[in-house]
Amino acid sequence: MSNEQERESSPYFMHKDGGIYRYEGTSISTVDGSEWVLYKHIWPFEPKRYHRPKAEWTRDRFRQIALSECHRLMHYGDETREEAQARIAATRTKRWNKEGTLAK
């Protein structure tokens, strides 16, 4: 399998701030019928499951990555988990300040 094929079939995504997530599927809201994406944060913060409106699961926010890239970033990167957490928190805060938002 080529790197491109591996990436296209991978359930792993990198958020624009740097966190790695595993796509787990979609669901439909019982409140309003809207579609939501289910995903699990896997690096560098503690694993937790999240959901967000499907309209927010965009290519400019989440970039699909190959399993090999996911493993490289998690296990062989130049940063410790704590360093990656600090970098991502700083990137997120800078983006929020620039956008004038509290969270995205």
A tleap script that builds the chain and sets N, CA, C and O, in Angstrom:
source leaprc.protein.ff14SB
mol = sequence {
  NMET SER ASN GLU GLN GLU ARG GLU SER SER
  PRO TYR PHE MET HIE LYS ASP GLY GLY ILE
  TYR ARG TYR GLU GLY THR SER ILE SER THR
  VAL ASP GLY SER GLU TRP VAL LEU TYR LYS
  HIE ILE TRP PRO PHE GLU PRO LYS ARG TYR
  HIE ARG PRO LYS ALA GLU TRP THR ARG ASP
  ARG PHE ARG GLN ILE ALA LEU SER GLU CYS
  HIE ARG LEU MET HIE TYR GLY ASP GLU THR
  ARG GLU GLU ALA GLN ALA ARG ILE ALA ALA
  THR ARG THR LYS ARG TRP ASN LYS GLU GLY
  THR LEU ALA CLYS
}
set mol.1.N position { 0.844 -1.181 0.000 }
set mol.1.CA position { 0.000 0.000 0.000 }
set mol.1.C position { 0.887 1.240 0.000 }
set mol.1.O position { 1.835 1.324 0.780 }
set mol.2.N position { 0.589 2.186 -0.857 }
set mol.2.CA position { 1.375 3.417 -0.921 }
set mol.2.C position { 1.051 4.306 0.274 }
set mol.2.O position { 0.039 4.109 0.947 }
set mol.3.N position { 1.914 5.288 0.533 }
set mol.3.CA position { 1.672 6.228 1.629 }
set mol.3.C position { 0.348 6.963 1.434 }
set mol.3.O position { -0.391 7.188 2.392 }
set mol.4.N position { 0.054 7.337 0.187 }
set mol.4.CA position { -1.195 8.055 -0.089 }
set mol.4.C position { -2.402 7.155 0.182 }
set mol.4.O position { -3.390 7.610 0.758 }
set mol.5.N position { -2.335 5.878 -0.228 }
set mol.5.CA position { -3.432 4.952 0.027 }
set mol.5.C position { -3.599 4.721 1.527 }
set mol.5.O position { -4.717 4.643 2.036 }
set mol.6.N position { -2.460 4.612 2.230 }
set mol.6.CA position { -2.521 4.408 3.677 }
set mol.6.C position { -3.201 5.610 4.343 }
set mol.6.O position { -4.046 5.437 5.221 }
set mol.7.N position { -2.836 6.816 3.930 }
set mol.7.CA position { -3.418 8.024 4.512 }
set mol.7.C position { -4.908 8.091 4.227 }
set mol.7.O position { -5.700 8.385 5.123 }
set mol.8.N position { -5.298 7.819 2.977 }
set mol.8.CA position { -6.705 7.923 2.595 }
set mol.8.C position { -7.593 6.918 3.309 }
set mol.8.O position { -8.787 7.167 3.470 }
set mol.9.N position { -7.045 5.791 3.742 }
set mol.9.CA position { -7.841 4.789 4.443 }
set mol.9.C position { -7.689 4.891 5.959 }
set mol.9.O position { -8.304 4.120 6.696 }
set mol.10.N position { -6.888 5.822 6.421 }
set mol.10.CA position { -6.602 5.962 7.841 }
set mol.10.C position { -7.717 6.690 8.585 }
set mol.10.O position { -8.303 7.636 8.058 }
set mol.11.N position { -8.012 6.249 9.817 }
set mol.11.CA position { -8.992 6.968 10.629 }
set mol.11.C position { -8.354 8.096 11.448 }
set mol.11.O position { -9.024 8.716 12.274 }
set mol.12.N position { -7.062 8.363 11.222 }
set mol.12.CA position { -6.342 9.343 12.031 }
set mol.12.C position { -6.285 10.710 11.365 }
set mol.12.O position { -6.095 10.829 10.155 }
set mol.13.N position { -6.457 11.744 12.195 }
set mol.13.CA position { -6.457 13.124 11.725 }
set mol.13.C position { -5.634 13.974 12.669 }
set mol.13.O position { -5.573 13.710 13.870 }
set mol.14.N position { -4.995 15.009 12.109 }
set mol.14.CA position { -4.285 15.974 12.931 }
set mol.14.C position { -5.058 17.288 12.897 }
set mol.14.O position { -5.390 17.807 11.831 }
set mol.15.N position { -5.336 17.812 14.083 }
set mol.15.CA position { -6.001 19.111 14.190 }
set mol.15.C position { -5.017 20.199 13.799 }
set mol.15.O position { -3.806 20.022 13.935 }
set mol.16.N position { -5.525 21.316 13.318 }
set mol.16.CA position { -4.638 22.401 12.875 }
set mol.16.C position { -3.752 22.926 13.993 }
set mol.16.O position { -2.714 23.526 13.710 }
set mol.17.N position { -4.121 22.723 15.251 }
set mol.17.CA position { -3.268 23.133 16.367 }
set mol.17.C position { -2.227 22.074 16.710 }
set mol.17.O position { -1.262 22.367 17.416 }
set mol.18.N position { -2.410 20.825 16.213 }
set mol.18.CA position { -1.390 19.807 16.387 }
set mol.18.C position { -1.808 18.520 17.063 }
set mol.18.O position { -1.055 17.548 17.009 }
set mol.19.N position { -2.972 18.460 17.699 }
set mol.19.CA position { -3.409 17.228 18.345 }
set mol.19.C position { -3.768 16.158 17.324 }
set mol.19.O position { -4.123 16.466 16.186 }
set mol.20.N position { -3.673 14.901 17.740 }
set mol.20.CA position { -4.009 13.777 16.866 }
set mol.20.C position { -5.291 13.128 17.378 }
set mol.20.O position { -5.459 12.888 18.574 }
set mol.21.N position { -6.194 12.851 16.426 }
set mol.21.CA position { -7.502 12.299 16.734 }
set mol.21.C position { -7.784 11.085 15.858 }
set mol.21.O position { -7.264 10.967 14.749 }
set mol.22.N position { -8.618 10.185 16.377 }
set mol.22.CA position { -9.081 9.042 15.587 }
set mol.22.C position { -10.576 9.227 15.305 }
set mol.22.O position { -11.390 9.304 16.226 }
set mol.23.N position { -10.913 9.294 14.042 }
set mol.23.CA position { -12.306 9.394 13.605 }
set mol.23.C position { -13.012 8.091 13.952 }
set mol.23.O position { -12.497 7.013 13.657 }
set mol.24.N position { -14.192 8.178 14.577 }
set mol.24.CA position { -14.910 6.978 14.979 }
set mol.24.C position { -16.270 6.821 14.319 }
set mol.24.O position { -16.906 5.777 14.457 }
set mol.25.N position { -16.725 7.842 13.604 }
set mol.25.CA position { -18.000 7.713 12.915 }
set mol.25.C position { -18.840 8.962 13.054 }
set mol.25.O position { -18.352 10.022 13.446 }
set mol.26.N position { -20.108 8.819 12.726 }
set mol.26.CA position { -21.037 9.938 12.828 }
set mol.26.C position { -22.275 9.493 13.601 }
set mol.26.O position { -22.538 8.302 13.771 }
set mol.27.N position { -23.015 10.483 14.056 }
set mol.27.CA position { -24.288 10.212 14.726 }
set mol.27.C position { -25.270 11.313 14.352 }
set mol.27.O position { -24.892 12.357 13.819 }
set mol.28.N position { -26.519 11.058 14.640 }
set mol.28.CA position { -27.576 12.025 14.362 }
set mol.28.C position { -28.136 12.492 15.703 }
set mol.28.O position { -28.447 11.679 16.573 }
set mol.29.N position { -28.259 13.798 15.860 }
set mol.29.CA position { -28.816 14.371 17.081 }
set mol.29.C position { -30.295 14.034 17.198 }
set mol.29.O position { -31.050 14.168 16.235 }
set mol.30.N position { -30.704 13.595 18.384 }
set mol.30.CA position { -32.122 13.347 18.620 }
set mol.30.C position { -32.879 14.646 18.860 }
set mol.30.O position { -34.110 14.668 18.823 }
set mol.31.N position { -32.150 15.720 19.104 }
set mol.31.CA position { -32.775 17.015 19.378 }
set mol.31.C position { -33.200 17.714 18.097 }
set mol.31.O position { -34.334 18.178 17.976 }
set mol.32.N position { -32.264 17.787 17.124 }
set mol.32.CA position { -32.578 18.567 15.922 }
set mol.32.C position { -32.274 17.847 14.610 }
set mol.32.O position { -32.447 18.427 13.538 }
set mol.33.N position { -31.825 16.594 14.677 }
set mol.33.CA position { -31.550 15.827 13.468 }
set mol.33.C position { -30.232 16.161 12.784 }
set mol.33.O position { -29.952 15.638 11.705 }
set mol.34.N position { -29.418 17.021 13.386 }
set mol.34.CA position { -28.141 17.386 12.775 }
set mol.34.C position { -27.137 16.234 12.892 }
set mol.34.O position { -27.232 15.391 13.784 }
set mol.35.N position { -26.174 16.226 11.965 }
set mol.35.CA position { -25.166 15.170 11.945 }
set mol.35.C position { -23.929 15.619 12.717 }
set mol.35.O position { -23.472 16.754 12.585 }
set mol.36.N position { -23.406 14.718 13.514 }
set mol.36.CA position { -22.238 14.986 14.350 }
set mol.36.C position { -21.148 13.969 14.048 }
set mol.36.O position { -21.440 12.826 13.694 }
set mol.37.N position { -19.884 14.385 14.188 }
set mol.37.CA position { -18.737 13.500 14.034 }
set mol.37.C position { -18.289 13.062 15.422 }
set mol.37.O position { -18.156 13.879 16.333 }
set mol.38.N position { -18.059 11.768 15.569 }
set mol.38.CA position { -17.540 11.206 16.817 }
set mol.38.C position { -16.054 10.950 16.617 }
set mol.38.O position { -15.655 10.368 15.608 }
set mol.39.N position { -15.226 11.380 17.574 }
set mol.39.CA position { -13.791 11.177 17.446 }
set mol.39.C position { -13.145 11.088 18.810 }
set mol.39.O position { -13.724 11.507 19.812 }
set mol.40.N position { -11.946 10.541 18.845 }
set mol.40.CA position { -11.222 10.350 20.104 }
set mol.40.C position { -9.873 11.038 20.016 }
set mol.40.O position { -9.102 10.821 19.081 }
set mol.41.N position { -9.605 11.874 21.011 }
set mol.41.CA position { -8.286 12.510 21.087 }
set mol.41.C position { -7.309 11.442 21.558 }
set mol.41.O position { -7.567 10.755 22.547 }
set mol.42.N position { -6.179 11.298 20.849 }
set mol.42.CA position { -5.220 10.274 21.262 }
set mol.42.C position { -3.821 10.805 21.569 }
set mol.42.O position { -3.031 10.108 22.205 }
set mol.43.N position { -3.493 12.038 21.126 }
set mol.43.CA position { -2.152 12.564 21.388 }
set mol.43.C position { -2.151 14.069 21.308 }
set mol.43.O position { -2.818 14.585 20.410 }
set mol.44.N position { -1.485 14.821 22.136 }
set mol.44.CA position { -0.680 14.420 23.271 }
set mol.44.C position { -1.429 14.483 24.596 }
set mol.44.O position { -0.848 14.175 25.637 }
set mol.45.N position { -2.710 14.875 24.588 }
set mol.45.CA position { -3.458 14.945 25.834 }
set mol.45.C position { -4.072 13.591 26.151 }
set mol.45.O position { -3.960 12.657 25.356 }
set mol.46.N position { -4.711 13.478 27.289 }
set mol.46.CA position { -5.311 12.208 27.686 }
set mol.46.C position { -6.403 11.803 26.703 }
set mol.46.O position { -7.152 12.651 26.218 }
set mol.47.N position { -6.494 10.508 26.409 }
set mol.47.CA position { -7.532 10.038 25.483 }
set mol.47.C position { -8.933 10.338 26.017 }
set mol.47.O position { -9.274 9.977 27.143 }
set mol.48.N position { -9.726 10.999 25.194 }
set mol.48.CA position { -11.127 11.297 25.509 }
set mol.48.C position { -11.919 11.282 24.212 }
set mol.48.O position { -11.391 11.586 23.143 }
set mol.49.N position { -13.190 10.925 24.322 }
set mol.49.CA position { -14.072 10.945 23.148 }
set mol.49.C position { -14.803 12.276 23.098 }
set mol.49.O position { -15.202 12.830 24.123 }
set mol.50.N position { -14.968 12.772 21.880 }
set mol.50.CA position { -15.650 14.039 21.649 }
set mol.50.C position { -16.622 13.887 20.496 }
set mol.50.O position { -16.584 12.898 19.764 }
set mol.51.N position { -17.483 14.860 20.342 }
set mol.51.CA position { -18.314 14.968 19.149 }
set mol.51.C position { -18.409 16.443 18.803 }
set mol.51.O position { -18.357 17.311 19.675 }
set mol.52.N position { -18.547 16.705 17.524 }
set mol.52.CA position { -18.718 18.089 17.061 }
set mol.52.C position { -19.592 18.051 15.824 }
set mol.52.O position { -19.655 17.038 15.127 }
set mol.53.N position { -20.271 19.165 15.551 }
set mol.53.CA position { -21.101 19.203 14.343 }
set mol.53.C position { -20.277 18.849 13.105 }
set mol.53.O position { -19.142 19.301 12.953 }
set mol.54.N position { -20.854 18.048 12.236 }
set mol.54.CA position { -20.143 17.614 11.035 }
set mol.54.C position { -19.641 18.798 10.215 }
set mol.54.O position { -18.587 18.711 9.585 }
set mol.55.N position { -20.381 19.898 10.217 }
set mol.55.CA position { -19.973 21.093 9.465 }
set mol.55.C position { -18.642 21.659 9.963 }
set mol.55.O position { -17.972 22.388 9.233 }
set mol.56.N position { -18.254 21.331 11.197 }
set mol.56.CA position { -16.984 21.805 11.749 }
set mol.56.C position { -15.830 20.831 11.484 }
set mol.56.O position { -14.673 21.162 11.745 }
set mol.57.N position { -16.130 19.647 10.974 }
set mol.57.CA position { -15.085 18.657 10.676 }
set mol.57.C position { -14.624 18.926 9.244 }
set mol.57.O position { -15.036 18.238 8.310 }
set mol.58.N position { -13.775 19.923 9.085 }
set mol.58.CA position { -13.369 20.387 7.767 }
set mol.58.C position { -11.887 20.136 7.524 }
set mol.58.O position { -11.114 19.947 8.463 }
set mol.59.N position { -11.502 20.137 6.250 }
set mol.59.CA position { -10.105 19.900 5.873 }
set mol.59.C position { -9.173 21.001 6.371 }
set mol.59.O position { -7.984 20.756 6.574 }
set mol.60.N position { -9.698 22.208 6.570 }
set mol.60.CA position { -8.818 23.260 7.088 }
set mol.60.C position { -8.639 23.150 8.601 }
set mol.60.O position { -7.774 23.815 9.171 }
set mol.61.N position { -9.444 22.322 9.252 }
set mol.61.CA position { -9.321 22.106 10.694 }
set mol.61.C position { -8.684 20.751 11.020 }
set mol.61.O position { -7.896 20.646 11.961 }
set mol.62.N position { -9.021 19.721 10.250 }
set mol.62.CA position { -8.516 18.368 10.489 }
set mol.62.C position { -7.901 17.817 9.208 }
set mol.62.O position { -8.559 17.764 8.169 }
set mol.63.N position { -6.641 17.410 9.286 }
set mol.63.CA position { -5.920 16.854 8.135 }
set mol.63.C position { -5.732 15.352 8.362 }
set mol.63.O position { -5.178 14.937 9.380 }
set mol.64.N position { -6.193 14.549 7.413 }
set mol.64.CA position { -6.057 13.105 7.533 }
set mol.64.C position { -4.585 12.717 7.442 }
set mol.64.O position { -3.856 13.213 6.582 }
set mol.65.N position { -4.151 11.827 8.335 }
set mol.65.CA position { -2.761 11.376 8.335 }
set mol.65.C position { -2.713 9.855 8.331 }
set mol.65.O position { -3.632 9.186 8.804 }
set mol.66.N position { -1.637 9.330 7.795 }
set mol.66.CA position { -1.439 7.876 7.742 }
set mol.66.C position { -1.104 7.347 9.139 }
set mol.66.O position { -0.584 8.078 9.983 }
set mol.67.N position { -1.406 6.088 9.366 }
set mol.67.CA position { -1.076 5.446 10.638 }
set mol.67.C position { 0.415 5.564 10.922 }
set mol.67.O position { 0.813 5.794 12.063 }
set mol.68.N position { 1.240 5.408 9.894 }
set mol.68.CA position { 2.689 5.506 10.090 }
set mol.68.C position { 3.094 6.897 10.582 }
set mol.68.O position { 3.983 7.025 11.425 }
set mol.69.N position { 2.436 7.947 10.052 }
set mol.69.CA position { 2.728 9.304 10.520 }
set mol.69.C position { 2.244 9.493 11.955 }
set mol.69.O position { 2.918 10.128 12.766 }
set mol.70.N position { 1.086 8.946 12.259 }
set mol.70.CA position { 0.549 9.004 13.615 }
set mol.70.C position { 1.536 8.383 14.601 }
set mol.70.O position { 1.840 8.978 15.635 }
set mol.71.N position { 2.031 7.199 14.287 }
set mol.71.CA position { 2.990 6.513 15.156 }
set mol.71.C position { 4.291 7.301 15.274 }
set mol.71.O position { 4.861 7.415 16.359 }
set mol.72.N position { 4.747 7.836 14.165 }
set mol.72.CA position { 5.995 8.609 14.189 }
set mol.72.C position { 5.856 9.818 15.102 }
set mol.72.O position { 6.743 10.095 15.909 }
set mol.73.N position { 4.764 10.526 14.980 }
set mol.73.CA position { 4.549 11.718 15.801 }
set mol.73.C position { 4.386 11.377 17.275 }
set mol.73.O position { 4.870 12.106 18.142 }
set mol.74.N position { 3.711 10.281 17.557 }
set mol.74.CA position { 3.455 9.901 18.944 }
set mol.74.C position { 4.660 9.274 19.629 }
set mol.74.O position { 4.897 9.510 20.813 }
set mol.75.N position { 5.415 8.481 18.891 }
set mol.75.CA position { 6.448 7.672 19.538 }
set mol.75.C position { 7.878 8.045 19.187 }
set mol.75.O position { 8.809 7.721 19.924 }
set mol.76.N position { 8.050 8.714 18.081 }
set mol.76.CA position { 9.409 8.977 17.634 }
set mol.76.C position { 9.668 10.446 17.337 }
set mol.76.O position { 10.711 10.801 16.788 }
set mol.77.N position { 8.714 11.300 17.702 }
set mol.77.CA position { 8.883 12.722 17.441 }
set mol.77.C position { 9.983 13.320 18.299 }
set mol.77.O position { 10.537 12.654 19.173 }
set mol.78.N position { 10.288 14.556 18.046 }
set mol.78.CA position { 11.338 15.244 18.783 }
set mol.78.C position { 10.854 15.779 20.121 }
set mol.78.O position { 11.659 16.275 20.909 }
set mol.79.N position { 9.554 15.692 20.395 }
set mol.79.CA position { 8.986 16.252 21.608 }
set mol.79.C position { 8.514 15.171 22.566 }
set mol.79.O position { 8.114 14.083 22.151 }
set mol.80.N position { 8.567 15.486 23.848 }
set mol.80.CA position { 7.898 14.639 24.833 }
set mol.80.C position { 6.418 14.979 24.794 }
set mol.80.O position { 6.018 15.970 24.183 }
set mol.81.N position { 5.618 14.171 25.435 }
set mol.81.CA position { 4.185 14.440 25.516 }
set mol.81.C position { 3.942 15.819 26.143 }
set mol.81.O position { 3.110 16.589 25.664 }
set mol.82.N position { 4.673 16.116 27.210 }
set mol.82.CA position { 4.493 17.399 27.909 }
set mol.82.C position { 4.894 18.574 27.023 }
set mol.82.O position { 4.223 19.606 27.035 }
set mol.83.N position { 5.957 18.441 26.267 }
set mol.83.CA position { 6.377 19.508 25.346 }
set mol.83.C position { 5.329 19.717 24.246 }
set mol.83.O position { 5.022 20.849 23.872 }
set mol.84.N position { 4.791 18.612 23.740 }
set mol.84.CA position { 3.758 18.714 22.701 }
set mol.84.C position { 2.505 19.375 23.266 }
set mol.84.O position { 1.876 20.187 22.588 }
set mol.85.N position { 2.138 19.038 24.499 }
set mol.85.CA position { 0.970 19.666 25.126 }
set mol.85.C position { 1.173 21.174 25.242 }
set mol.85.O position { 0.267 21.947 24.928 }
set mol.86.N position { 2.347 21.594 25.688 }
set mol.86.CA position { 2.639 23.024 25.850 }
set mol.86.C position { 2.619 23.738 24.501 }
set mol.86.O position { 2.081 24.840 24.392 }
set mol.87.N position { 3.203 23.119 23.472 }
set mol.87.CA position { 3.222 23.721 22.132 }
set mol.87.C position { 1.814 23.890 21.591 }
set mol.87.O position { 1.474 24.943 21.053 }
set mol.88.N position { 0.993 22.856 21.731 }
set mol.88.CA position { -0.373 22.910 21.221 }
set mol.88.C position { -1.198 23.937 21.996 }
set mol.88.O position { -1.969 24.685 21.395 }
set mol.89.N position { -1.046 23.983 23.307 }
set mol.89.CA position { -1.780 24.973 24.106 }
set mol.89.C position { -1.401 26.387 23.686 }
set mol.89.O position { -2.271 27.252 23.581 }
set mol.90.N position { -0.119 26.636 23.445 }
set mol.90.CA position { 0.332 27.963 23.016 }
set mol.90.C position { -0.210 28.298 21.624 }
set mol.90.O position { -0.640 29.425 21.379 }
set mol.91.N position { -0.188 27.325 20.719 }
set mol.91.CA position { -0.706 27.533 19.360 }
set mol.91.C position { -2.193 27.845 19.406 }
set mol.91.O position { -2.666 28.755 18.725 }
set mol.92.N position { -2.927 27.086 20.213 }
set mol.92.CA position { -4.373 27.283 20.339 }
set mol.92.C position { -4.688 28.671 20.917 }
set mol.92.O position { -5.564 29.370 20.408 }
set mol.93.N position { -3.980 29.065 21.973 }
set mol.93.CA position { -4.204 30.376 22.583 }
set mol.93.C position { -3.911 31.493 21.597 }
set mol.93.O position { -4.664 32.463 21.517 }
set mol.94.N position { -2.824 31.366 20.846 }
set mol.94.CA position { -2.474 32.374 19.843 }
set mol.94.C position { -3.573 32.479 18.784 }
set mol.94.O position { -3.955 33.584 18.398 }
set mol.95.N position { -4.084 31.334 18.312 }
set mol.95.CA position { -5.150 31.326 17.311 }
set mol.95.C position { -6.421 31.954 17.875 }
set mol.95.O position { -7.061 32.765 17.207 }
set mol.96.N position { -6.789 31.584 19.100 }
set mol.96.CA position { -7.991 32.149 19.712 }
set mol.96.C position { -7.874 33.663 19.848 }
set mol.96.O position { -8.830 34.391 19.581 }
set mol.97.N position { -6.692 34.137 20.266 }
set mol.97.CA position { -6.486 35.582 20.401 }
set mol.97.C position { -6.600 36.279 19.051 }
set mol.97.O position { -7.200 37.349 18.946 }
set mol.98.N position { -6.023 35.671 18.021 }
set mol.98.CA position { -6.078 36.250 16.676 }
set mol.98.C position { -7.505 36.284 16.148 }
set mol.98.O position { -7.923 37.263 15.530 }
set mol.99.N position { -8.259 35.198 16.398 }
set mol.99.CA position { -9.641 35.096 15.911 }
set mol.99.C position { -10.628 35.844 16.803 }
set mol.99.O position { -11.766 36.092 16.404 }
set mol.100.N position { -10.189 36.204 18.016 }
set mol.100.CA position { -11.094 36.862 18.947 }
set mol.100.C position { -12.159 35.930 19.478 }
set mol.100.O position { -13.282 36.351 19.754 }
set mol.101.N position { -11.801 34.642 19.622 }
set mol.101.CA position { -12.737 33.649 20.107 }
set mol.101.C position { -12.208 33.010 21.379 }
set mol.101.O position { -11.020 33.107 21.686 }
set mol.102.N position { -13.087 32.363 22.108 }
set mol.102.CA position { -12.675 31.632 23.307 }
set mol.102.C position { -12.264 30.216 22.964 }
set mol.102.O position { -11.341 29.668 23.567 }
set mol.103.N position { -12.937 29.629 22.009 }
set mol.103.CA position { -12.631 28.240 21.651 }
set mol.103.C position { -13.161 27.946 20.254 }
set mol.103.O position { -14.141 28.538 19.802 }
set mol.104.N position { -12.486 27.012 19.580 }
set mol.104.CA position { -12.923 26.520 18.272 }
set mol.104.C position { -12.472 25.100 18.139 }
set mol.104.O position { -12.724 24.465 17.115 }
savepdb mol mol.pdb
quit
